[in-house]
């Protein structure tokens, strides 16, 4: 910690500690340290500073009175005694919120408001109104808006349920949609963590149906139920998705596609082995495919902007699937 | 860590806070800065004042009364210094406590925590376990986000290099930011573009390199009628919604079934290989053709005709 920043933080802490003590009368050293997010040692150091400051008279009576005795055990050890501070009435009120603090908390609350259900929204509104009034003297935080999206209450409730299950190491029953098979299936998993990658949120869990770790996209979980049973596999940290979510599988086939400009996004969305530019903005792409049905659905979605160049049986697969779909209309 | 500076900052703060009138500089020097040289005092006092201000302490500069001539003095008004009384019900306090978990952004997460600590210090008991509420998360991965946020809070003009979508060229832009807003997980800055002389919106992920604050805080006014929410709405025009009727083979097209307005089972379908169900959907028109196509021969479009034509045409293109 550099000295300058340290002093500033220390002053900020003391300006919060004194009003806190003023409200509670007295507080245990450990409790106050926790409330301020510092170690008891640090808080004791802070209090020793407070001990030395006060009114500008220079008389002993002018100084803030801090009773350090209950906080120091024998031989300089720390004791979790009661903090008592007096003669500091002029610091009884906390410092007003800085513009950044006011806007950070208000914008966070607005995001919560968008995600709140019918029952909790009025509470958020009441709290928000009071906060905005308390911060009114500052600049207008109404200039920052968290936006309307990403706050689907059902999705948030699901994420909350999963995070709680991870924390409590409890099993979860999932109804999960597998797009490659167009199938919903029930399975019991040992949740490991909720992780995000590429703007999507996943549950990393040990799947007892697959008997392997699996990633479940939250937007494909149709239902989730936290069970009373504890997890049956050793707890593990969720995997790091920084490398992307597509694990290399041994049973893959190298497929070459020709993508028209309208289908070029595939290159940015899926990991590809090679990209070769072609005329007119088209690209030739090599990708490793583990699931033939997955590729089939992707090609149908892209129709007619993607063609299979290699292998031939995949090209035939796709032609047959497109023909079968078209036949419905004839 | 040296505690000398903390002591000095607190003594300065208390002195200016308890005086009813402006305090002359030489008195401040005598009481708080002891026997430091004139040069050292000037330097320290300047820095200390700014540090207190950056904590949010309103150190005010004013003229002492006539008796002292035009000598400037300093004070901190207690009503400006203190957090206004805020009387929160337990459930309101719980909601505010949860706000500390919303930001996935270091600076703002810390600022929110500090704000909640101050509110707690004011006597609000916060029991977050008392409330069942979903937790949204706000991230801001754009490197220039902090600068724009601060610039909006302080009303400081910003200069930055910007690459417009679809172009490779970068140009230097000047903005008086009025606000920042988020749409689809991306942050945008709205303000007055002083080069173009008009309101403009910039996507922060297209800002190249660091953005720079140029000019003094408070150097422009945000028009009183600025509504950042309205700008978000403009960025996110309401999607056109259309009603579609499709037939799906029984046991297929699960996501469509989940979002269907109604499902009529066992209806006449385009073939007799399986039984068919009729699904009525209300849906944004964007992406519906792709969704239908992805199910291949398991989904058949009845209406609207435009969707049906689009699907048929794309399939014809694929088999030709």
Interface residues (C-beta under 8 A of the other chain):
Chain A: X1 X3 X4 X6 X7 X8 X10 X11 X12 X14 X15 X16 X17 X19 X20 X23 X35 X36 X37 X45 X48 X49 X50 X52 X53 X54 X55 X56 X58 X90 X91 X93 X94 X95 X96 X97 X98 X99 X100 X101 X102 X103 X104 X105 X107 X108 X109 X111 X112 X114 X115 X116 X117 X120 X123 X124 X126 X127 X130 X131 X133 X134 X137 X139 X140 X141 X142 X143 X144 X145 X146 X147 X148 X149 X150 X151 X153 X156 X157 X159 X160 X177 X179 X182 X183 X184 X199 X220 X222 X296 X297 X298 X299 X300 X301 X302 X303 X304 X318 X319 X321 X322 X323 X324 X325 X326 X327 X328 X329
Chain B: X1 X2 X3 X5 X6 X7 X9 X10 X11 X13 X14 X15 X17 X18 X31 X32 X51 X52 X54 X55 X56 X57 X78 X80 X81 X82 X83 X84 X86 X87 X88 X89 X91 X92 X93 X95 X96 X98 X99 X100 X102 X103 X107 X108 X109 X111 X112 X113 X114 X115 X116 X117 X118 X119 X120 X121 X122 X123 X131 X132 X133 X134 X135 X136 X138 X149 X150 X152 X153 X154 X155 X178 X179 X180 X181 X182 X183 X184 X185 X222 X226 X228 X229 X231 X232 X233 X236 X252 X253 X254 X255 X258 X270 X271 X290 X291 X293 X294 X295 X296 X297 X298 X300 X308 X311 X312 X314 X315 X316 X317 X318 X319 X320
